[in-house]
Each structure stands twice: as structure tokens, then as C-alpha cells.
Amino acid sequence: MKAAALLLVHFVLAVPLVSAQETYGTIKVTTKVLEGGFRSTTITDPEKHTAEEKITYGDTKDAVGRTIPGKLFKKTVYLLGDNDISIGALFYDNKDKLIYKASYTRDGAGHVAEASFSGPDDRYLGKRVFVYAGGKGDTATQVIDYDANGQLIAQAQPVGPKSAKKRK
């Protein structure tokens, strides 16, 4: 009887603890091999609402053939909002030191319309405005940069194709 009562007490106490836990999702790791011997590894953690991308170089293999990451080239930690859409980022150098921060404003289509930049000390550095052709498409057609005082840094620059190979 005592054992049954004790078991019942444990069950009653354990149920609220189990039901109070939230499930955020699975941590996802993506690795890409880049040109020049660089490797990009992105770890998306739904519980922390972050996606951490590390660019490394000089990777080696251990005796079993597993990849041992090489030296850090740079790191970016994307801060994720609803539906895992980036709302900002923290940019680090090769010594894992924070060099600047960005926060993103999005338009109705979900494109980054503006990126505001600040230093590690939260000092405002300026912003970049992205223009999309007629509001359509997923690729910015123009970027406009402003300094910390709101002054235009340079004329608006058209955004060209990523790879413009000549055809023969």
C-alpha cells in the first residue's frame, strides 16, 4: 500500500514537470565546402533562436577520417525571430572578437529593406538600404549606404549578378 501511494505521489509530481517542457525543434548543422579551401559550418538552434556560421580554413582529417575544423576565418551569429527569419546578426573576426552588429528591418514581402550597423559598444555606425526592382523579386537591385550622421556615403550602387561569365 505504501509503495502504491508513493508511486502515485511520484506520478502526480512528475506529470506537471513533463507537461511544462516545450519542444522548440532540432538543432540543424549544415556544412558547405567553399572555394579556396574554406568551409562554412552553420548550426541553427531553435531553442536559442540563433544560427551560428563559422568560416574556417585549413581543415584536416583525423585517423578515422573525420574532419577537424581548421582556423577560424570569421564567425556570424544570426539572431532569429518568428519562423526563424533573421532579425539581426553579430559579426566576429578570426580571433572570435565581436567587431560589429546589425539589425534588420524587413518589407512586406519579407526582404531585408534596411540593415542598421553598430559597434561592439552599441555606437551607431550607419545603415544600408536595399532596393528591390519594383518591389518584385528576391534580389536587391540597388544598395544605398549612409554613415552614422545619415549622410549618403556614395552614390547608390546597382547590384550586379553574382557570376557574369562570358559565353563564346
C-alpha positions in Angstrom: 0.0 0.0 0.0 2.8 2.4 0.9 4.6 1.6 -2.4 1.4 2.3 -4.4 0.9 5.6 -2.5 4.5 6.6 -3.1 4.2 5.7 -6.8 1.1 7.8 -7.0 2.8 10.8 -5.4 5.8 10.5 -7.8 3.4 10.3 -10.8 1.4 13.3 -9.7 4.5 15.4 -9.1 6.2 14.2 -12.4 3.3 15.0 -14.8 3.3 18.7 -14.3 7.1 18.8 -14.9 6.9 16.8 -18.1 4.0 18.7 -19.5 5.7 22.1 -18.7 8.5 21.3 -21.1 8.4 23.0 -24.5 9.7 21.5 -27.7 11.5 24.0 -29.9 12.9 21.7 -32.6 16.0 20.0 -33.6 19.4 21.6 -33.9 20.4 21.6 -37.5 24.0 21.6 -38.8 24.9 22.5 -42.4 28.4 22.3 -43.9 29.4 23.7 -47.2 32.8 23.5 -48.9 33.6 26.9 -50.4 36.2 28.0 -53.0 39.8 28.4 -51.9 39.8 25.7 -49.2 37.3 27.4 -47.0 34.4 25.6 -45.2 31.2 27.1 -43.9 29.5 25.3 -40.9 26.1 26.7 -39.8 24.5 25.5 -36.6 20.8 26.5 -36.3 19.5 26.2 -32.7 15.7 26.8 -32.5 15.8 27.0 -28.7 18.4 29.8 -28.6 16.9 31.4 -31.7 20.3 31.6 -33.4 22.1 30.4 -36.5 25.9 30.5 -36.0 28.0 30.4 -39.1 31.7 29.7 -38.9 34.0 30.1 -41.9 37.2 28.1 -41.4 40.2 27.1 -43.5 43.0 24.6 -43.2 40.7 21.7 -42.2 42.4 18.3 -41.6 41.3 14.8 -41.0 41.8 12.6 -38.0 42.8 8.9 -38.2 39.2 7.8 -38.7 38.7 10.3 -41.5 36.5 12.8 -39.6 37.1 16.5 -40.4 38.9 18.5 -37.8 38.0 22.2 -38.3 40.9 24.4 -39.2 41.5 28.0 -38.2 38.6 30.4 -37.8 38.4 33.0 -40.6 35.2 34.7 -39.4 32.0 34.0 -37.5 28.5 35.4 -37.8 25.7 34.7 -35.3 22.3 35.4 -36.8 19.6 36.3 -34.3 16.3 34.6 -35.4 12.8 35.9 -34.9 9.5 34.3 -35.9 9.7 31.5 -38.4 13.5 31.5 -38.0 13.9 34.7 -40.0 17.0 36.7 -39.2 16.3 40.0 -37.3 19.9 40.8 -36.7 23.5 39.5 -36.6 26.7 39.7 -34.6 29.9 39.7 -36.7 33.2 38.3 -35.2 36.8 38.3 -36.5 39.3 35.5 -36.7 40.1 35.8 -33.0 36.4 35.4 -32.2 36.2 39.1 -31.1 32.9 41.0 -31.8 33.6 43.6 -34.4 30.1 44.9 -35.3 26.4 44.2 -35.0 23.5 44.5 -37.5 19.7 44.7 -37.1 17.4 44.2 -40.0 14.1 45.8 -41.0 12.0 43.8 -43.4 9.5 44.9 -46.0 6.0 43.4 -46.5 7.5 40.7 -48.8 10.0 39.6 -46.1 13.1 41.1 -47.8 15.7 42.9 -45.8 14.8 46.6 -46.6 17.4 48.1 -44.2 20.4 47.0 -42.2 21.5 49.2 -39.3 25.0 48.7 -38.0 26.6 49.4 -34.6 29.9 48.8 -33.0 30.6 46.4 -30.1 29.9 49.3 -27.8 26.5 49.9 -29.4 27.7 53.1 -31.1 25.6 53.6 -34.3 27.8 53.2 -37.4 25.3 53.7 -40.2 22.9 51.9 -42.4 22.4 50.2 -45.7 19.1 50.4 -47.6 18.2 47.7 -50.1 16.0 48.5 -53.1 14.2 45.7 -55.0 13.1 46.1 -58.6 9.5 47.4 -58.5 9.2 45.6 -55.2 9.3 42.3 -57.0 11.9 39.5 -56.9 14.2 38.3 -54.2 17.4 40.1 -55.3 18.1 43.7 -54.4 18.7 45.8 -57.5 20.4 48.6 -55.6 22.0 49.3 -52.3 22.4 52.8 -50.7 24.8 53.3 -47.8 24.6 56.1 -45.1 27.1 57.0 -42.4 26.3 57.5 -38.7 25.2 61.1 -39.4 22.7 60.0 -42.0 24.9 61.3 -44.9 25.0 59.4 -48.1 28.4 57.6 -48.3 28.4 57.1 -52.1 26.0 57.1 -55.0 23.6 54.2 -55.0 25.2 51.2 -56.4 23.4 48.7 -58.7 23.7 45.2 -57.6 25.2 43.0 -60.4 24.9 39.3 -61.0 27.0 37.1 -58.7 28.7 35.5 -61.7 28.9 37.1 -65.1 30.6 34.5 -67.2 31.1 35.4 -70.9 29.6 33.0 -73.4 31.5 32.0 -76.5 
